[in-house]
Amino acid sequence: MTNIGDLVPKAGIYTNPGVVTEKKEDGTVVIDTEPMTLNKYHRYANTTGLDEKEKDTFNAILDDIYKKENDVEKINDIQMSIDKLKVDPQNQKIVQYLRNQQAHLIRKAKELPRMYNTDTSNLRGHKDT
């Protein structure tokens, strides 16, 4: 399913990347190749797969977090956002994209979040009694 804001790396003879900006009733879509339109939906990562509202939420969270310079702080702030959002199943896709962004930062900074929540079934050698 194609969503408004989905990235189109290239289509047919058109080699510039673009973003779906309109879905028409005949099944066609309008693609905008303006770099600022690309930036509107894909500032931090390729968010194809999220609907327009989810893209906005994802970008708003990271806009706030990326004001900081320190990658470790960003990793920890993303973790706090993940922990807050994952209690609502409707946020599942946003959480997954945040995890992907966090993984990118972890590889870059070679650091892990200081604290995180996980199910006890994920702990090796521990039985929940």
Backbone hydrogen bonds in HBPLUS format (Angstrom, degrees):
<---DONOR---> <-ACCEPTOR-->    atom                        ^
c    i                          cat <-CA-CA->   ^        H-A-AA   ^      H-
h    n   atom  resd res      DA  || num        DHA   H-A  angle D-A-AA Bond
n    s   type  num  typ     dist DA aas  dist angle  dist       angle   num
A0006-ASP N   A0003-ASN O   3.11 MM   3  5.58 154.5  2.18 137.2 134.9     1
A0005-GLY N   A0020-VAL O   2.67 MM  15  5.05 165.7  1.69 146.0 151.3     2
A0020-VAL N   A0006-ASP O   3.02 MM  14  5.44 157.5  2.07 148.1 154.9     3
A0008-VAL N   A0018-GLY O   2.82 MM  10  5.08 161.7  1.85 145.7 143.1     4
A0018-GLY N   A0008-VAL O   2.85 MM  10  5.08 153.6  1.92 139.3 148.3     5
A0011-ALA N   A0014-TYR O   3.07 MM   3  5.33 137.1  2.27 144.8 156.0     6
A0014-TYR N   A0011-ALA O   2.91 MM   3  5.33 146.6  2.03 144.3 140.4     7
A0019-VAL N   A0032-ASP O   2.90 MM  13  5.31 145.5  2.02 134.3 144.0     8
A0032-ASP N   A0019-VAL O   2.88 MM  13  5.31 162.6  1.91 151.0 150.6     9
A0021-THR N   A0030-VAL O   2.82 MM   9  5.66 168.8  1.83 159.1 163.0    10
A0030-VAL N   A0022-GLU O   2.87 MM   8  5.03 157.3  1.92 140.4 146.3    11
A0024-LYS N   A0028-THR O   2.84 MM   4  5.41 170.4  1.85 163.1 163.9    12
A0027-GLY N   A0024-LYS O   3.08 MM   3  5.63 159.8  2.13 118.3 121.1    13
A0037-THR N   A0034-GLU O   2.95 MM   3  5.36 132.5  2.19 111.1 123.9    14
A0038-LEU N   A0034-GLU O   3.16 MM   4  6.59 155.9  2.22 152.7 160.0    15
A0039-ASN N   A0035-PRO O   2.91 MM   4  6.18 158.1  1.96 147.7 153.8    16
A0040-LYS N   A0036-MET O   3.02 MM   4  6.16 137.9  2.20 133.0 143.4    17
A0040-LYS N   A0037-THR O   3.17 MM   3  5.03 124.0  2.50  91.0 105.2    18
A0042-HIS N   A0038-LEU O   2.87 MM   4  5.83 152.2  1.95 155.1 164.4    19
A0050-LEU N   A0047-THR O   3.06 MM   3  5.88 162.0  2.10 145.1 146.3    20
A0055-LYS N   A0051-ASP O   2.88 MM   4  6.16 157.0  1.93 159.4 166.8    21
A0056-ASP N   A0052-GLU O   3.03 MM   4  6.29 159.1  2.08 146.9 152.1    22
A0057-THR N   A0053-LYS O   2.97 MM   4  6.26 156.3  2.03 148.0 154.4    23
A0058-PHE N   A0054-GLU O   2.87 MM   4  6.05 170.6  1.88 155.0 157.4    24
A0059-ASN N   A0055-LYS O   2.91 MM   4  6.09 170.8  1.92 155.5 158.0    25
A0060-ALA N   A0056-ASP O   2.89 MM   4  5.98 154.6  1.95 144.8 152.3    26
A0061-ILE N   A0057-THR O   2.99 MM   4  6.20 160.9  2.02 154.4 158.7    27
A0062-LEU N   A0058-PHE O   3.11 MM   4  6.38 168.3  2.12 151.9 154.9    28
A0063-ASP N   A0059-ASN O   2.71 MM   4  5.83 144.8  1.84 146.3 157.1    29
A0064-ASP N   A0060-ALA O   3.26 MM   4  6.43 159.5  2.30 144.7 147.8    30
A0065-ILE N   A0061-ILE O   3.11 MM   4  6.39 162.7  2.14 147.4 152.6    31
A0066-TYR N   A0062-LEU O   2.76 MM   4  5.67 165.4  1.78 150.8 154.7    32
A0067-LYS N   A0064-ASP O   3.42 MM   3  5.70 163.1  2.45 105.8 109.5    33
A0068-LYS N   A0065-ILE O   3.22 MM   3  6.16 170.1  2.23 123.8 126.5    34
A0074-LYS N   A0070-ASN O   3.12 MM   4  6.46 154.9  2.18 146.7 154.2    35
A0075-ILE N   A0071-ASP O   2.87 MM   4  6.15 157.2  1.92 150.2 155.9    36
A0076-ASN N   A0072-VAL O   2.98 MM   4  6.25 163.2  2.01 150.3 154.1    37
A0077-ASP N   A0073-GLU O   2.83 MM   4  6.03 157.6  1.88 151.1 157.8    38
A0078-ILE N   A0074-LYS O   2.85 MM   4  6.04 159.3  1.89 152.8 158.2    39
A0079-GLN N   A0075-ILE O   3.02 MM   4  6.25 154.3  2.09 143.3 150.6    40
A0080-MET N   A0076-ASN O   3.00 MM   4  6.32 152.7  2.07 145.7 152.5    41
A0081-SER N   A0077-ASP O   3.00 MM   4  6.30 155.8  2.06 147.5 153.9    42
A0082-ILE N   A0078-ILE O   2.84 MM   4  6.12 157.3  1.89 153.0 159.7    43
A0083-ASP N   A0079-GLN O   2.89 MM   4  6.14 166.6  1.91 154.5 157.4    44
A0084-LYS N   A0080-MET O   3.02 MM   4  6.21 149.0  2.12 142.9 151.1    45
A0085-LEU N   A0081-SER O   2.89 MM   4  6.05 166.9  1.91 154.7 158.1    46
A0086-LYS N   A0082-ILE O   2.92 MM   4  5.87 157.7  1.97 157.4 161.8    47
A0088-ASP N   A0085-LEU O   3.15 MM   3  6.02 163.8  2.18 125.7 129.4    48
A0091-ASN N   A0088-ASP O   2.90 MM   3  5.73 166.5  1.92 129.1 133.5    49
A0092-GLN N   A0089-PRO O   3.20 MM   3  5.32 162.7  2.23 113.8 114.4    50
A0095-VAL N   A0091-ASN O   2.91 MM   4  6.12 165.3  1.94 165.1 170.0    51
A0096-GLN N   A0092-GLN O   3.05 MM   4  6.32 153.6  2.12 144.9 151.7    52
A0097-TYR N   A0093-LYS O   3.07 MM   4  6.37 158.1  2.12 149.3 154.5    53
A0098-LEU N   A0094-ILE O   2.87 MM   4  6.15 153.1  1.94 151.3 159.6    54
A0099-ARG N   A0095-VAL O   2.84 MM   4  6.10 153.5  1.91 149.2 156.7    55
A0100-ASN N   A0096-GLN O   2.98 MM   4  6.27 153.9  2.05 144.9 151.8    56
A0101-GLN N   A0097-TYR O   2.98 MM   4  6.25 155.0  2.05 144.2 150.7    57
A0102-GLN N   A0098-LEU O   2.81 MM   4  6.03 156.3  1.86 149.5 156.6    58
A0103-ALA N   A0099-ARG O   2.82 MM   4  6.05 155.5  1.88 148.8 155.5    59
A0104-HIS N   A0100-ASN O   3.04 MM   4  6.33 151.6  2.13 143.9 151.1    60
A0105-LEU N   A0101-GLN O   3.08 MM   4  6.44 157.1  2.14 147.0 152.5    61
A0106-ILE N   A0102-GLN O   2.80 MM   4  6.08 154.8  1.86 153.0 160.9    62
A0107-ARG N   A0103-ALA O   3.00 MM   4  6.23 160.4  2.04 149.5 153.5    63
A0108-LYS N   A0104-HIS O   3.05 MM   4  6.29 153.7  2.12 143.5 151.2    64
A0109-ALA N   A0105-LEU O   2.75 MM   4  5.88 171.8  1.76 160.0 161.5    65
A0110-LYS N   A0106-ILE O   2.68 MM   4  5.24 133.3  1.90 138.2 149.5    66
A0122-ASN N   A0119-ASP O   2.91 MM   3  5.61 163.5  1.93 121.9 127.4    67
A0123-LEU N   A0120-THR O   3.11 MM   3  5.37 164.1  2.14 109.3 114.3    68
